[in-house]
Amino acid sequence: MNLFIERLTSIPVNKQPVEIVERKGKGHPDTLCDRAAEELSINLSRYYLEKFGRVLHHNVDKCILAGGSSDVSFGGGKVTKPIYLLLVGRATSEVGGAPVPIAELAVDGTKNWLREAFRFLDVDKDIEIDYRIRPGSIDLVAAFEKELEVPLANDTSIGVSFAPLTETERLVREVEVYLNSKEVKKAHPYIGEDIKVMGVRIGDEIRLTVAVAFISHLIPSLKDYMEIKSRVSSIILEYSGSIVSKKVSVDVNTADVMEKGAVYITVTGTSAESGDDGQVGRGNRVGGLITPYRPMTLEATGGKNAISHVGKLYNIAAHNIAGRISSVKGVDEAYCYMVSQIGRPITEPQVVDLMLRTELSEGEVKRITEEVVGYELKGLPFLWKRVIRREFELF
């Protein structure tokens, strides 16, 4: 394999004077688009497997959300113009004269997971789901359909990842996960699903700016809103103490204009109801974070087929490789870069470039990296099985 290994000599991110990390929660319009595309890919894959014995060609990695309109007030409110969600891509729509129910998989499938994800979104009234799924291009379909033990890459793409997470990265991720947990929602049902966390570390202090789409009909008045907002700040601050040792400050919904009663309340729990739009690929990377102080790729993973689309496979593989190598005693930090070439076997990247912060000997590093990278590459033709079981955090 074309494996290159470098030793990191730069200042680690967690020791740099400033660090910035972001996470868009599960109810954010961009995350909605990522998940809509990915769920459609999973539904297509499962249908193809059940009916035809194999996953057929598809790439449904384009999705856009146009925000709706709502009339929101304390103690109530309603959606006046539905959210519009458009799924776009390519997929095998017919096999031997047997049609594939694209409409059902796209529309009904999206409604099913939305019902589970949102407590207060009426999927029959508050959102309109549309699709434009066409047959794939001849050359890509031909590459996909070749009967090969190892699939051929259907794109020339980059996969990038790093490990381990810094304290700031871990905190940003865990705060959103916690606020959207069943435990917190049961105790504080007025917290909506659209939660965005921005973490800024300056020196040894971390400031979290958190946007929370509160549920309007569960908040009777502005006074109640102010009390709830303060309560949520305290919840975040207390929870942060269990994650990091650094000093943490928390600001919630800083755009509120209290004297005018202009505050962040929603009917459905997502800002998508009132004009905030979304698009695949504008949110979290594999692992669930946006990390401008780390290497990132623009490649979106949601909706890409998990058989041969290296835009998905290589980002997952890079994530696995960095994670496994960084867990080895004596390795403090690992970065992994991979690039494919369209038409070549997915197990044969053009290059795998590793950057490690370690004091291990050259021989130890070579042995560990070759073992880990070799294992992950060998498993790429089977990675799709884990993808459709939703074993990875793709966004």
N, C-alpha and C positions, 0 to 999 in steps of 0.2 A: 504494500500500500504506500501511497505518497504521504507519509506521516512526517511532520516537522514538529520539533519541540524546542521551545525557547524558554529561558528563565526570565521571569519578571524582575525588573530592578526599579520600577517606578514606585511612587508612594501608593500604598493600598488605599482604596476608596474610603474605607472606614477611618483612615488617619488623615485624610485630606481636610482642609479647613471647612469646606462646604460640601454638602451632599443633598441632592434633590431626588425624590422618589414619588411616584403617583400610582394610584390604583383606581380604576373605574369599576364600580360595583356591578352586581348582576342586573340591576334595574336601569343602568345607564343606557341611553339610546345606542351608543356604539357597541356596548357589550351585547345588547339585544340583537343587533345585526350579526355579530360574530356567532352567537349561539343559534340564531335562526338558520344561518348557512350550514353550520356544523350538524345540527339536528336533522336537516334535510338530507345531508350526505349520509348520515347514519341510517336514516329511514330507507333511503334508496339502497344502500348496501345490504341491509337486512332483507329487503324485499327481493333484490336480485338473488341473494343466497338461497332464500326459501323457494323461489319459483324456478330459478334457472341453474342453481348449484354453484354459482360463482358471482363475485362482485363484478358488475359490468362497468364500462366506461362512464364516468361522470366527473364534472367539476362544477360545483354550484357555489363558488366562493365569492360571489358578488351579491350584495344585498344593501339596500338603502332604506332608511326610515325618514319619512316626512312627518314632522310633529303635527299634532292636532291643535284643537283649541278647547279651552275649558272655562267655565264660570265657577270660580272657587270662592267660598266664604267660610268663615268659622262656623262649625257645626253642620256644614253641608257642602253643596256644589254639584256640578254635573259636567260631563264632557259634552261640548256643543258641536264639535267637529272631530270625527275619529282620526286616530293615528293611521298613517298609511305605510305599510311595509311591503316592499317589492323584492322578491327573490329572483335572481338572475343567474343563468349558467347554462351548462351543456350536460345532457344526460341521454343515455340510451332509452328511447321511448317505446320501442317495439322490438320484439324478438320472435321471429318465425310467425309473424302475423298476430301475435299476442301483445296487446297494448299494455304499457306500464302506466298505472294510475298516478301520473305525475301530479295532477290537481289535488287528489286526495292526500297524497304524501306531503305536498307543499302546504296546502291550506289547513286541512284537518290536523296534520302532524304538528304544525306550528301552534295551533290553538290548544292542543293537548298539553304541550310543555308550558305554554303561557299560563294556563289554568293552575298548574302546579307552582309556578314561579311567583305569581302575583296574587295576593289575597283580595285585592279590591279592583282589579281590572276585569271588566265585563268583555270577554273576548268576542262576543257576538254583537256588541254595540260600540265598544270604545276603540276598536282597531279593525282596519280593513286589510286583509292579507291578499296579495296578488303575486303572480309569478310570470316570468318569461323564460322558460326552460326549453332550449332547442337542442337538436342532435349535435354531436361533436364534429369537429373538423376531421376530414378523412385521414390526414397524416397522423394526428394524435390518436384517433381511434385505432388505426392500424398498429401503431406502436403498442398501445394498451392491449390489444386483442391477441398479440403473438403468444403462442403457447410456450412460454419459457418458464423454467424453474425460478429464475430470478427476473423480476420485472425490469423493464427499461425505463429510465428516467424520462418523464414527459415534459421536463423543463430544465433549463439551466438556472439553478437557484442557489441561494446562500442559506445556510443554517448557522446560527450563532447562539451561544449561551455561556453562562458563567456559574460559579458556585464557590463558596457558600454565600448565603445572603448576609448582608451587614445587619446590624441591629435596627437601623432605620428602615431598611427594606422589609425586614421581618415584621416590624411594628406596623407599617403602612398596610401590608397585606392582611395581617391578623385582625386589625381593628375593623376593616370592612367585613371580613368573614364573621367576626363576632357580632357586629351589629345586625347582620342578616341571618343570624342563627335562629333556630326555632326557640331556643331558650330565651333570647332577648325579645323576640317578637311576641312571645307569650306574655312576658312581663311588661313589655312596653309596645303594645300593638299600634301605637300612633307613629312608629318609625316606619317609613316606607322603604321600598326595595332599592330605590335609586340613591345610592350613597357613593360619593367620590371623596377619596382621601389624598391629600397632598402633604407630603412630609418634607420639611426643610431642616436639615441639621447644620447648625453653625457651631463649630467647636464641639463641645460636649452637651449642647442643648438642642432638643428636637421640638420644632413647632409643627403641630398638625392642624391643617385647615380642612375641615370636614363639611361637605355639603350634604344635607339630609332632607329628602323630600318627605315632609311630614304629612300625615293623613288628615285632611280637613274636617271630616265629619266626626272625628274623635277628639277634636280640640274646640271647645265651646267659645273661647274668647281669646283676645290678644293677651290678656293676663295669663291665661292658661298656657298659651304658646310660649310666653317668656319663661314660665316656670318649667315647662317641659324641655325647652331648649337648654336651660341651665342644668337640668337633671341629666340630659344626655351628655353634656360636656363632662359632668362628674363621672358618669359611667365610663366614658372613654378614658378619662384621666386615671381612674382606679384600675381599669383593665390594663392600661399601658404599663403600670407599675409591675404587673406580673410578667411582662414581656421583656422590658429593657431596664437597665440600671441608670441610664442617663436621665437628666431632668427633662420633663416633657410638659409642654403647654398646649392647650387645645382651644381652637376657635371654631364655632359652629355657625354656619349660615351668615357669613360676614356681609353679604349683600343686603340683608334685611334693613328696612328703614322703619323703625318702630313707630316713630311719631306719625307716619302716614299709614300705618297698618299694612305696609307692603312687606310681606314675609313669605317664606318658602313653604307653602302648603299646597297639597295636590289632592285630587279626588282618587287617583289610581295608585299613587306611590311611585310614579315615574314622571320626570320632566318632559317626556315625550308627548304627554297629553296637551302641553301648552306651547308648542313651537320649537322645542329643542330637537334637532334632527340627529340622525346617526348613520354610520357607514361601516362596513366591514374593514378591519385593518387599522382603525384609528385608535384602538384601545390597547389593552394589555397584551404583552407577548406571552409565549409559553412560560408557565410558572406564575402568571397572574400579575405582572407588574409592568410599569413603564419606567425605564431606568436610563435617563440621558447621560449619566456618568459611567455607564457600562456600554459595551458594544451591543448594538441592536440591528435587526434587519427590518426592512419595510414589508417583508413577506407576511401576509396574513395566513393563518393556519386553518381557520374556520371554513368548512365547505369543500376543501380540496380532498380528492379521493385519497384514501390511505393505502392504496396498492402501489402506486407509482409516482404520485406527486411529491417530489422532493422538497417542495416549498413547505410541506407539512412534515414529512418524514425526517428531513435533515435537522429541522429545528428541534424536534423531539429527541432525535439521536444526540445532537449536541448538548441538549439539556441533561440527558442521561449520562453522557460521557463526562461532562464537567462535574456533575454531582458525585459520580462514583470515584473519580480520581481525587476530588477534594476531600472525600471521606477517608482516604488513606492516611494513616499516621505519618506525619512528616511533610504533608502537603497542606499548605495554608490557603491556597487559592488556585483556581483553575479556570481558564478561558478556552473555549473550543470554537473553531471556525471550520465549516465544511462547505464545499461547493461541488455541485453536480455538473454533468454535461448531458444535454438532451440526447436520448438515444443510446446512452451507455447504461449498463446494469447499475441498479441503485446501490449495489454493494461495492461499486468501484468509483468513489468520488475522485475528482481531479486532485484534490488535496484535503488533508485534515491537518490543520495547524493548531497546535496546543501551546498555550502560554501558561507557565506554572510558576507559582511562588513556593519554592521548596529548597531544603538543604540536603535532600537525598542525593546519593551519588548518581553519576550518569548511568551506570549499569542498572541501578534500582529504578530510576525514572523510565528508562527504555523498556524494562521488563513490564512494569505496571501499565504504562500507556499502551504498549502493543497488545497486552492482554485485554484491557478494557475496550479499546477501539475495535480490536478484532471481534470481540464478543458482540458489540453493538452492531457492527456492520453485518455480521453473519445473521443477526436476528431481524434485519430490516424487512426481508420478504414476508415475515410473519407478524410484523408490528401492527398491521391493520386489524388483526383480531382483538388486540388490546384497545385500539382506538374506538372500535364500534361498541366495546364494553364500557367506554367512557372512563378509562383508567388514568387519563392524563388531564392535567389542568392546562388547557390550551390557551386560555385568555382570562 
